[in-house]
């Protein structure tokens, strides 16, 4: 008996490890394309369902789809109601694993060829790089998954009379609640509803549990995935917490629907079990109640979204770095979306403050707010950027990450220059450069009002050249005035220093806007999604 238990446990471990390897490789291979698909196919909740299901089936992980979606919400690329459709679809897409296990693992018995295939796949994964290595890892993960299934089947088949349907809760409401709790607990322990489902399918195939018992446990597994997500969002951003709560409420509603659906459709699933097998019937039930749940929630998505927003309000109003959620670090692109949003917001606050100070009616009060809000948030953003890990062969992501680092660096330098507020008064009092300073202030104010520094990148580039030319002429004129005695040496140094300050500050602003544009072009946008 102990040896049989070890076989089952070893099979579960191998299945989990295979799923992890395969999911990570699939996500690396298709991450960028899936991001574009998610951004462009969520104009309606229904299209979001289709996109979420396709994305989850492609990467074999609802968590990966959820992280990408939360990144879009936190970055402002999607609204919460738009993201809800993707969550509905992710629950449908995650049932694809059950179909794969049933059709390939149980029907075709691919476990018998998995051992030699694992040898070849491992060599490909270890001896190659880039795309070939990812293909090797996907194949190796599949092989481990099927070998794990075979081990579980062998162990479960030898249990004999030790585990029977009579040893588990039977009929009745209380028994169904107990079975749901067992399924939920299995998911929490394994941290994978797919692995828990595979175990139930194995024991269902061996006759250790009845179909109705397995169905109740699957409902609990569907609910258990949400608790894992809830734990992962503790201390996370508001977008992440809202997504987790929405997922919990949706799955709870789906579970409420699933039990009566099981009773009403029992004859239909009995026919499926008689023709295609109990395991196929169970997977069909899993898919059916998730589809029915999505159909029920789709018409009320907008109201559902508003309810979630009321339940999870903004706790720290005005926190400019709220989008920097550590949970997004598992997906490099989602993390960079959040970082880009924060850096753009901080740059706009700095632009707005300096624009007010350089206006015809100078207002220096906003500069004090920059020290209190922007500087601490920028330090958090820089620390967050250092934690983003880019895959070696993701050249596009590496380029975007470099642009974000440059943007943060120039923003830091610009904030240091903004500390020298005495330079502003000198510039505005000097007729030779006051016009250039006010023009710079107006450009910054315009960029801040538009909410994205990149919109004024070309204007700031022109202004940088204009200020450089003015600085050269102004320096010669100032030196000449000191030479003839119309200004003191101290005034000469003060004016040339102020002009140098303006030139370098304009240059930093231009680089911030330029790198903001580079980072924007590398990410899918709502404008693109409307095409």
Secondary structure, DSSP 8 states (H G I E B T S, - for coil): -HHHHHHHHHHHHHHHHHHHHHHHHHHHHHHHHHHHHHHHS-SSHHHHHHHHHHHHHHHT-HHHHHHHHHHHHHTTSS-HHHHHHHHHHHHHHTTHHHHHIIIIIIIS-THHHHHHHHHHHHHHHHH--HHHHHHHHHHHHHHHHHHHHHHHHHHHHT-TTSS-GGGS--SSHHHHHHHHHHHHHHHHHHT-HHHHHHHHHHHHHTTSS-HHHHHHHHHHHHHHHHHHHHHHTTT--HHHHHHHHHHHHHHHHHHHHHHHHHHHTHHHHHHHHHHH-HHHHHHHHHHHHHHHHHHHHHTTHHHHHHHHHHHS--SSTT-TTTT--GGGGGSHHHHHHHHHHHHHHHHHHHHHHHHHHTSSS---HHHHHIIIIIHHHHHHHHHHHHH----TT-HHHHHHHHHHHHHHHHHHHHHHHHT-THHHHHHHH-TTTHHHHHHHHHHHHHHHHHT-GGGGHHHHHHHHHHHHHHHHHHHHHHHHHHHHTSS-HHHHHHHHHHHHHHHHHHHHHHHHHHHHHHHHHTS--HHHHT-
